[in-house]
């Protein structure tokens, strides 16, 4: 069923009448619509030309014979604004603005883009600074340049912030059915989430792929991605802007906000959005999602006629998150009986050349290999581009694999070791037999793993996903309230964070507080001037008697005085036991993403390894535990090489308490740091020995 006629973008994405404004670019776009088989009305508009692409021109908007569903505007930017204003007043369903020189070009362009948005009113705009869109299912192209692909009945939609990348994706030679390609340019009024919203109403779309540089509306994207998860429509994203140079290039290209790459990952993880790191993997992942449908798991069986390929697979499988469990005893015995002793029966399985060129033998081998409880089977298959009768032997292998798939019903994937070695005719034969052809061993298995994780996500989130807190509601101010360590820890303790027993007092009260707590103790200067105490030399640890405490107070006061600071209050706390591990936990307020929780290794590990994970809030205790377990430091906490373990449940609860405080104050929280959060051995639990909270008011 196409996009419903009352959907907001129906007239723009599936028009039955289109007005084209401009000269050569408009004429090219008309020809693209003719090429794809558009059967609706085409109305060229040009003030002086009599025809474009063999179709009579109208001289102005006022001369149009009716109200078009859509318009393609390929004229200079100032005239674009005037034309958009006239079309909006006429009630046109939407326009593509081809012209560049808007927000991507600097301050002057930003002013012009604001004028363009005002001129459009409620009328949606694709662009400006864009190629436009191609609709392969309804045969319409609002697009000037050559593009690949054929009309299809069902497939994947692709949204791109780069017109050239969008065009190149249409030229792929990968047996990928594309329903829509949309190059959104500057996103003046329409962003990725708006296109997703429209595409989710079209049940001819099986999956959505995206090339993005940034989001202008994270919240709407999150809402639409959550809706896609409920509808089981996968979303695959290639997000650029990981490096500073890439982010700068992206900003200059479409003026999108690239935002924190780490928080994009956190957002995608929360919503079940698959992130890929190359165009090849984008295409292969979309292909699996479209052609294979729901996958049952990550346990795969692989076949190759080469030990080299089997070795690559053995390295690749754990890297991408798959498993290759052994054959069952029945399968093992069956396969061992089919081969000479020098063939090792294992998974990955190098079936060797002993059956090569013998189709019945390959059918027996492949059927036995696939007659088990693996979730899917892969055959590594490279067909040479050589006109030789010997190529028939390669064809036998593929045909045997198809037969085995049809006999066993196991999901089957044909994958070439490099993308070029799977010709179109071979892919079509595989598809006719129910086998999905993948191009490139690494890309294909990466794509399978991503798709398998997606279906696991859908299974575990049948009641929906926990959306991140809305960023635009955050309160901001130039005024900041800094809570000192004692106040910060007491505030967090009210939400359940374990903190040391302690108290504050002046220099004459410190010894009495220490005596009441019991030794050993820690003494620190406390107050807004002492946020970085170690640098100021105002922390004294492991004090075991009154004399040590008195001396510590004097030393702290002297050290502070040397730096021009007077100590008015001291914090005295029980000394924590030696930890098994140290963590840093923080909350930051992000302009795009709202409050984000960061968990990482602390202590000396901070300097040695990059070991941190980010979560958008709210996050459940299960989310937090999974995040902890993804860290390298988790191996220490779980008992590395038989050493004593810590209480990961207590750690999860403690971090959940920090998250709960952040959510309760999310409209004012600027920054929150607990550093370090100590994980004690055995069932000693956890304890936060330093903290800082900053609010904006």
DOKOL-487797 format. One line per field, with one value per residue (C-alpha): residue number from 0; x, y, z; residue in three letters. Coordinates in steps of 0.5 Angstrom, whole numbers. Layout:
N
mimar = [NUM:...]
x = [X:...]
y = [Y:...]
z = [Z:...]
tivo = [ALA:...]
REM end
This chain:
697
mimar = [0:1:2:3:4:5:6:7:8:9:10:11:12:13:14:15:16:17:18:19:20:21:22:23:24:25:26:27:28:29:30:31:32:33:34:35:36:37:38:39:40:41:42:43:44:45:46:47:48:49:50:51:52:53:54:55:56:57:58:59:60:61:62:63:64:65:66:67:68:69:70:71:72:73:74:75:76:77:78:79:80:81:82:83:84:85:86:87:88:89:90:91:92:93:94:95:96:97:98:99:100:101:102:103:104:105:106:107:108:109:110:111:112:113:114:115:116:117:118:119:120:121:122:123:124:125:126:127:128:129:130:131:132:133:134:135:136:137:138:139:140:141:142:143:144:145:146:147:148:149:150:151:152:153:154:155:156:157:158:159:160:161:162:163:164:165:166:167:168:169:170:171:172:173:174:175:176:177:178:179:180:181:182:183:184:185:186:187:188:189:190:191:192:193:194:195:196:197:198:199:200:201:202:203:204:205:206:207:208:209:210:211:212:213:214:215:216:217:218:219:220:221:222:223:224:225:226:227:228:229:230:231:232:233:234:235:236:237:238:239:240:241:242:243:244:245:246:247:248:249:250:251:252:253:254:255:256:257:258:259:260:261:262:263:264:265:266:267:268:269:270:271:272:273:274:275:276:277:278:279:280:281:282:283:284:285:286:287:288:289:290:291:292:293:294:295:296:297:298:299:300:301:302:303:304:305:306:307:308:309:310:311:312:313:314:315:316:317:318:319:320:321:322:323:324:325:326:327:328:329:330:331:332:333:334:335:336:337:338:339:340:341:342:343:344:345:346:347:348:349:350:351:352:353:354:355:356:357:358:359:360:361:362:363:364:365:366:367:368:369:370:371:372:373:374:375:376:377:378:379:380:381:382:383:384:385:386:387:388:389:390:391:392:393:394:395:396:397:398:399:400:401:402:403:404:405:406:407:408:409:410:411:412:413:414:415:416:417:418:419:420:421:422:423:424:425:426:427:428:429:430:431:432:433:434:435:436:437:438:439:440:441:442:443:444:445:446:447:448:449:450:451:452:453:454:455:456:457:458:459:460:461:462:463:464:465:466:467:468:469:470:471:472:473:474:475:476:477:478:479:480:481:482:483:484:485:486:487:488:489:490:491:492:493:494:495:496:497:498:499:500:501:502:503:504:505:506:507:508:509:510:511:512:513:514:515:516:517:518:519:520:521:522:523:524:525:526:527:528:529:530:531:532:533:534:535:536:537:538:539:540:541:542:543:544:545:546:547:548:549:550:551:552:553:554:555:556:557:558:559:560:561:562:563:564:565:566:567:568:569:570:571:572:573:574:575:576:577:578:579:580:581:582:583:584:585:586:587:588:589:590:591:592:593:594:595:596:597:598:599:600:601:602:603:604:605:606:607:608:609:610:611:612:613:614:615:616:617:618:619:620:621:622:623:624:625:626:627:628:629:630:631:632:633:634:635:636:637:638:639:640:641:642:643:644:645:646:647:648:649:650:651:652:653:654:655:656:657:658:659:660:661:662:663:664:665:666:667:668:669:670:671:672:673:674:675:676:677:678:679:680:681:682:683:684:685:686:687:688:689:690:691:692:693:694:695:696]
x = [0:3:4:-3:-6:-7:0:4:9:4:4:11:14:9:6:1:3:9:11:19:22:29:33:37:37:30:30:34:30:24:28:29:22:20:26:23:16:12:5:3:2:9:8:15:15:20:19:22:23:17:19:23:24:19:13:10:13:8:11:10:6:0:-1:-1:-7:-8:-5:1:2:10:15:22:25:32:33:38:37:33:28:27:25:20:17:17:12:8:7:6:0:-3:-3:2:4:11:18:25:30:36:40:46:48:44:46:51:55:55:52:49:46:43:39:37:35:31:27:26:23:18:16:14:10:7:9:15:21:27:33:35:42:40:39:32:28:27:21:22:15:11:16:17:24:25:32:36:42:43:41:41:36:29:22:21:15:18:25:29:29:35:35:42:45:49:47:53:53:45:47:52:48:43:49:50:51:49:42:39:32:31:24:26:32:32:38:35:41:40:34:31:24:25:30:31:25:20:22:22:15:13:16:14:7:9:8:12:19:22:28:31:38:41:47:47:52:48:41:37:32:34:28:23:28:28:21:20:26:22:16:20:22:15:13:19:22:30:34:41:45:52:54:60:63:67:73:74:76:70:65:68:67:60:58:60:57:50:50:48:50:54:54:57:59:59:52:50:52:48:42:42:44:37:33:36:38:44:50:55:62:62:57:59:56:50:48:50:46:40:40:40:34:30:31:32:27:28:34:33:40:48:50:52:56:60:63:69:73:80:83:85:78:76:82:79:72:75:78:72:66:68:70:63:59:57:59:61:59:61:57:53:55:51:53:60:60:56:61:67:64:64:71:78:82:86:80:78:71:70:66:68:69:74:71:77:78:76:69:70:67:62:55:52:58:57:50:51:56:52:46:49:53:46:42:43:41:45:42:44:49:54:58:64:63:68:66:72:70:73:70:72:68:71:67:61:65:64:56:56:58:52:47:49:48:41:39:42:38:31:32:34:30:36:37:43:47:52:58:64:71:71:65:67:67:59:56:49:47:50:46:40:40:42:36:31:33:32:39:41:48:52:58:65:66:68:62:57:58:58:52:49:51:48:41:41:43:37:32:34:33:26:25:27:23:16:13:17:23:25:26:31:29:27:33:30:26:33:33:39:43:49:49:51:51:57:55:62:64:60:54:54:55:49:45:47:46:39:38:41:49:53:58:63:61:63:62:64:67:72:80:78:72:76:79:72:69:75:74:67:68:73:80:83:80:81:81:80:79:72:68:67:75:77:74:81:83:89:92:92:95:89:87:90:89:89:90:90:90:88:96:96:89:91:98:94:89:95:99:92:91:99:98:92:95:101:96:92:86:84:80:74:71:74:71:73:71:72:78:75:78:83:78:78:77:75:70:69:61:59:53:53:48:48:44:42:41:39:42:47:51:58:61:69:75:78:85:91:87:84:91:92:86:80:75:68:61:55:48:42:37:33:36:34:38:39:41:46:49:50:54:58:59:61:67:74:74:68:73:77:70:68:74:80:83:80:82:77:70:66:59:57:49:51:55:49:44:49:50:42:42:46:42:36:39:40:33:30:34:35:32:38:43:49:55:55:62:63:70:72:67:70:68:70:72:67:61:64:59:61:63:63:69:69:63:61:55:54:47:45:39]
y = [0:7:13:14:20:24:23:30:29:25:30:31:24:21:27:26:33:37:44:45:52:53:52:46:43:43:40:35:33:33:28:24:23:21:16:13:12:18:18:24:32:35:43:47:54:59:66:66:59:56:48:44:37:37:40:47:52:56:63:64:61:65:61:54:50:48:47:42:37:38:43:43:49:50:58:62:63:70:68:61:65:69:62:59:64:64:56:56:61:57:51:46:40:41:43:41:47:46:52:53:59:58:56:52:58:63:69:72:65:64:70:68:61:64:68:62:58:64:64:57:57:51:48:43:44:38:42:47:46:39:34:32:25:19:15:8:5:11:12:20:23:30:30:33:28:21:15:8:3:0:1:-4:-6:-7:-5:0:7:11:18:22:29:29:29:26:20:19:19:14:9:9:6:0:-7:-11:-13:-8:-6:1:4:12:16:23:28:33:38:44:41:48:45:37:33:26:24:28:23:17:19:19:12:9:10:6:-2:-2:0:-6:-2:5:7:14:18:23:29:31:32:38:35:29:29:27:23:19:19:16:11:8:8:4:-1:-2:-3:-7:-3:-3:3:3:9:11:17:22:27:22:26:34:35:31:35:41:39:36:43:47:42:42:47:41:40:34:33:28:22:18:21:19:12:12:14:9:3:6:6:-1:3:0:4:2:5:5:5:-2:-4:0:-3:-10:-9:-6:-12:-17:-14:-13:-20:-25:-22:-24:-27:-32:-32:-31:-38:-39:-45:-43:-47:-45:-49:-46:-46:-39:-37:-41:-38:-31:-33:-35:-29:-25:-28:-26:-19:-18:-21:-28:-35:-42:-47:-54:-59:-64:-71:-74:-68:-69:-77:-76:-71:-75:-81:-77:-74:-77:-77:-70:-66:-63:-63:-57:-50:-46:-52:-52:-58:-58:-60:-67:-66:-60:-61:-66:-63:-69:-70:-62:-63:-69:-65:-58:-62:-65:-59:-55:-61:-58:-53:-47:-40:-39:-42:-38:-41:-37:-37:-33:-33:-32:-27:-31:-34:-42:-48:-49:-44:-49:-52:-46:-46:-53:-51:-45:-50:-55:-50:-48:-55:-56:-50:-52:-59:-57:-50:-47:-39:-39:-34:-34:-29:-27:-26:-19:-16:-16:-24:-25:-23:-20:-27:-31:-27:-27:-35:-35:-31:-35:-41:-37:-36:-28:-26:-22:-18:-18:-23:-18:-13:-19:-22:-15:-14:-21:-19:-12:-15:-21:-16:-12:-17:-19:-12:-12:-19:-15:-9:-11:-6:0:3:8:15:20:26:32:36:43:43:44:50:54:60:64:63:57:54:50:45:43:36:35:38:34:27:29:30:24:20:22:18:12:13:10:15:15:17:24:31:38:43:49:47:47:42:37:33:31:29:24:22:20:17:12:12:12:18:23:30:35:43:44:49:52:54:47:43:41:39:35:40:45:40:40:32:28:21:15:19:14:18:25:28:26:30:36:36:35:41:45:43:43:51:52:49:53:60:59:59:65:61:61:54:56:49:42:35:29:22:15:12:8:1:-1:-2:-7:-2:5:8:15:17:23:27:32:36:36:41:36:30:32:29:24:19:17:11:10:6:11:11:9:6:13:14:7:6:9:5:9:8:13:13:17:18:16:9:3:-1:-7:-1:1:-6:-8:-1:-3:-10:-7:-4:-7:-6:-10:-16:-14:-13:-20:-23:-23:-30:-32:-26:-24:-21:-15:-13:-11:-11:-6:-2:-2:1:6:9:8:13:18:17:18:25:27:26:29:35:35:42:45:40:43:38:32:28:22:21:16:11:5:-2:-6:-13:-19:-16:-10:-6:1:8:15:18:25:28:35:38:44:47:53:57]
z = [0:-2:3:5:1:8:10:11:5:0:-5:-5:-5:-10:-14:-20:-22:-22:-24:-26:-26:-29:-35:-37:-30:-30:-37:-34:-28:-33:-37:-31:-30:-37:-36:-30:-33:-30:-32:-29:-31:-33:-33:-35:-33:-36:-38:-45:-47:-51:-49:-44:-46:-52:-47:-48:-42:-38:-37:-29:-23:-25:-32:-29:-31:-24:-17:-18:-12:-13:-16:-18:-17:-21:-21:-17:-10:-10:-15:-11:-5:-9:-13:-6:-4:-10:-10:-2:-3:-9:-4:-7:-4:-3:-7:-8:-8:-12:-11:-7:-3:3:10:8:5:11:15:8:6:13:12:6:8:14:8:4:11:12:4:5:11:12:5:6:2:0:0:-1:-4:-6:-12:-10:-9:-14:-12:-16:-13:-16:-22:-21:-21:-18:-19:-25:-26:-28:-23:-23:-21:-24:-22:-16:-12:-5:-2:2:2:3:6:5:7:1:-6:-9:-5:-6:-13:-12:-8:-14:-18:-14:-17:-11:-13:-8:-9:-7:-7:-5:-5:-2:-2:3:3:8:11:11:13:13:16:17:22:17:11:16:19:11:9:15:12:6:7:1:5:8:11:11:10:12:10:16:18:24:26:27:31:36:39:33:30:37:36:29:30:36:32:27:32:34:26:26:20:21:20:18:19:16:21:19:24:28:27:28:21:19:23:20:13:15:18:12:7:10:16:20:28:28:35:40:36:43:44:37:39:45:42:36:41:45:39:36:30:27:25:20:18:10:4:3:9:9:2:5:11:8:3:8:12:5:3:9:13:21:23:29:32:31:31:24:20:14:8:4:-1:2:9:8:7:13:17:15:18:24:26:23:27:34:32:29:34:31:33:30:34:33:28:32:33:28:23:25:24:17:14:17:13:6:6:6:13:11:11:18:20:24:23:20:15:9:5:1:-7:-6:-8:-12:-19:-16:-16:-12:-7:-6:-5:0:4:4:6:12:14:14:17:24:29:27:25:18:13:9:3:1:-7:-12:-19:-24:-30:-35:-41:-40:-39:-32:-29:-29:-23:-19:-22:-19:-12:-12:-15:-9:-4:-7:-6:1:3:0:3:10:10:14:12:7:4:-1:0:-5:-1:-5:-8:-15:-15:-15:-22:-23:-27:-21:-16:-19:-20:-12:-11:-15:-11:-4:-3:-1:-5:-1:-4:1:6:12:9:9:16:19:16:18:25:25:23:28:33:31:31:38:40:37:41:47:46:44:49:46:48:53:50:52:56:51:50:49:55:59:63:61:65:65:73:76:83:85:90:94:96:102:99:93:96:101:96:92:98:99:92:95:93:98:101:107:114:115:118:117:122:123:125:132:131:126:132:135:129:127:134:133:127:129:125:120:117:111:112:106:105:103:99:92:92:93:87:85:92:90:86:92:97:101:102:107:107:112:119:125:131:134:133:125:124:128:124:117:119:120:113:109:112:110:103:102:104:100:94:97:99:106:109:113:113:113:111:115:113:115:110:105:104:99:92:87:82:81:76:74:73:70:68:62:59:52:48:43:47:54:60:59:63:62:66:65:68:74:77:73:68:66:63:60:56:53:57:58:55:55:56:55:61:63:63:67:72:67:61:66:68:61:60:66:63:56:60:60:68:68:68:74:78:75:78:73:72:79:83:88:85:87:87:80:83:88:83:78:84:86:79:78:84:81:74:79:82:75:72:78:77:69:68:72:72:68:71:76:77:82:82:84:85:89:88:94:94:95:98:101:96:93:96:93:96:92:88:85:82:78:77:73:75]
tivo = [UNK:UNK:UNK:UNK:UNK:UNK:UNK:UNK:UNK:UNK:UNK:UNK:UNK:UNK:UNK:UNK:UNK:UNK:UNK:UNK:UNK:UNK:UNK:UNK:UNK:UNK:UNK:UNK:UNK:UNK:UNK:UNK:UNK:UNK:UNK:UNK:UNK:UNK:UNK:UNK:UNK:UNK:UNK:UNK:UNK:UNK:UNK:UNK:UNK:UNK:UNK:UNK:UNK:UNK:UNK:UNK:UNK:UNK:UNK:UNK:UNK:UNK:UNK:UNK:UNK:UNK:UNK:UNK:UNK:UNK:UNK:UNK:UNK:UNK:UNK:UNK:UNK:UNK:UNK:UNK:UNK:UNK:UNK:UNK:UNK:UNK:UNK:UNK:UNK:UNK:UNK:UNK:UNK:UNK:UNK:UNK:UNK:UNK:UNK:UNK:UNK:UNK:UNK:UNK:UNK:UNK:UNK:UNK:UNK:UNK:UNK:UNK:UNK:UNK:UNK:UNK:UNK:UNK:UNK:UNK:UNK:UNK:UNK:UNK:UNK:UNK:UNK:UNK:UNK:UNK:UNK:UNK:UNK:UNK:UNK:UNK:UNK:UNK:UNK:UNK:UNK:UNK:UNK:UNK:UNK:UNK:UNK:UNK:UNK:UNK:UNK:UNK:UNK:UNK:UNK:UNK:UNK:UNK:UNK:UNK:UNK:UNK:UNK:UNK:UNK:UNK:UNK:UNK:UNK:UNK:UNK:UNK:UNK:UNK:UNK:UNK:UNK:UNK:UNK:UNK:UNK:UNK:UNK:UNK:UNK:UNK:UNK:UNK:UNK:UNK:UNK:UNK:UNK:UNK:UNK:UNK:UNK:UNK:UNK:UNK:UNK:UNK:UNK:UNK:UNK:UNK:UNK:UNK:UNK:UNK:UNK:UNK:UNK:UNK:UNK:UNK:UNK:UNK:UNK:UNK:UNK:UNK:UNK:UNK:UNK:UNK:UNK:UNK:UNK:UNK:UNK:UNK:UNK:UNK:UNK:UNK:UNK:UNK:UNK:UNK:UNK:UNK:UNK:UNK:UNK:UNK:UNK:UNK:UNK:UNK:UNK:UNK:UNK:UNK:UNK:UNK:UNK:UNK:UNK:UNK:UNK:UNK:UNK:UNK:UNK:UNK:UNK:UNK:UNK:UNK:UNK:UNK:UNK:UNK:UNK:UNK:UNK:UNK:UNK:UNK:UNK:UNK:UNK:UNK:UNK:UNK:UNK:UNK:UNK:UNK:UNK:UNK:UNK:UNK:UNK:UNK:UNK:UNK:UNK:UNK:UNK:UNK:UNK:UNK:UNK:UNK:UNK:UNK:UNK:UNK:UNK:UNK:UNK:UNK:UNK:UNK:UNK:UNK:UNK:UNK:UNK:UNK:UNK:UNK:UNK:UNK:UNK:UNK:UNK:UNK:UNK:UNK:UNK:UNK:UNK:UNK:UNK:UNK:UNK:UNK:UNK:UNK:UNK:UNK:UNK:UNK:UNK:UNK:UNK:UNK:UNK:UNK:UNK:UNK:UNK:UNK:UNK:UNK:UNK:UNK:UNK:UNK:UNK:UNK:UNK:UNK:UNK:UNK:UNK:UNK:UNK:UNK:UNK:UNK:UNK:UNK:UNK:UNK:UNK:UNK:UNK:UNK:UNK:UNK:UNK:UNK:UNK:UNK:UNK:UNK:UNK:UNK:UNK:UNK:UNK:UNK:UNK:UNK:UNK:UNK:UNK:UNK:UNK:UNK:UNK:UNK:UNK:UNK:UNK:UNK:UNK:UNK:UNK:UNK:UNK:UNK:UNK:UNK:UNK:UNK:UNK:UNK:UNK:UNK:UNK:UNK:UNK:UNK:UNK:UNK:UNK:UNK:UNK:UNK:UNK:UNK:UNK:UNK:UNK:UNK:UNK:UNK:UNK:UNK:UNK:UNK:UNK:UNK:UNK:UNK:UNK:UNK:UNK:UNK:UNK:UNK:UNK:UNK:UNK:UNK:UNK:UNK:UNK:UNK:UNK:UNK:UNK:UNK:UNK:UNK:UNK:UNK:UNK:UNK:UNK:UNK:UNK:UNK:UNK:UNK:UNK:UNK:UNK:UNK:UNK:UNK:UNK:UNK:UNK:UNK:UNK:UNK:UNK:UNK:UNK:UNK:UNK:UNK:UNK:UNK:UNK:UNK:UNK:UNK:UNK:UNK:UNK:UNK:UNK:UNK:UNK:UNK:UNK:UNK:UNK:UNK:UNK:UNK:UNK:UNK:UNK:UNK:UNK:UNK:UNK:UNK:UNK:UNK:UNK:UNK:UNK:UNK:UNK:UNK:UNK:UNK:UNK:UNK:UNK:UNK:UNK:UNK:UNK:UNK:UNK:UNK:UNK:UNK:UNK:UNK:UNK:UNK:UNK:UNK:UNK:UNK:UNK:UNK:UNK:UNK:UNK:UNK:UNK:UNK:UNK:UNK:UNK:UNK:UNK:UNK:UNK:UNK:UNK:UNK:UNK:UNK:UNK:UNK:UNK:UNK:UNK:UNK:UNK:UNK:UNK:UNK:UNK:UNK:UNK:UNK:UNK:UNK:UNK:UNK:UNK:UNK:UNK:UNK:UNK:UNK:UNK:UNK:UNK:UNK:UNK:UNK:UNK:UNK:UNK:UNK:UNK:UNK:UNK:UNK:UNK:UNK:UNK:UNK:UNK:UNK:UNK:UNK:UNK:UNK:UNK:UNK:UNK:UNK:UNK:UNK:UNK:UNK:UNK:UNK:UNK:UNK:UNK:UNK:UNK:UNK:UNK:UNK:UNK:UNK:UNK:UNK:UNK:UNK:UNK:UNK:UNK:UNK:UNK:UNK:UNK:UNK:UNK:UNK:UNK:UNK:UNK:UNK:UNK:UNK:UNK:UNK:UNK:UNK:UNK:UNK:UNK:UNK:UNK:UNK:UNK:UNK:UNK:UNK:UNK:UNK:UNK:UNK:UNK:UNK:UNK:UNK:UNK:UNK:UNK:UNK:UNK:UNK:UNK:UNK:UNK:UNK:UNK]
REM end
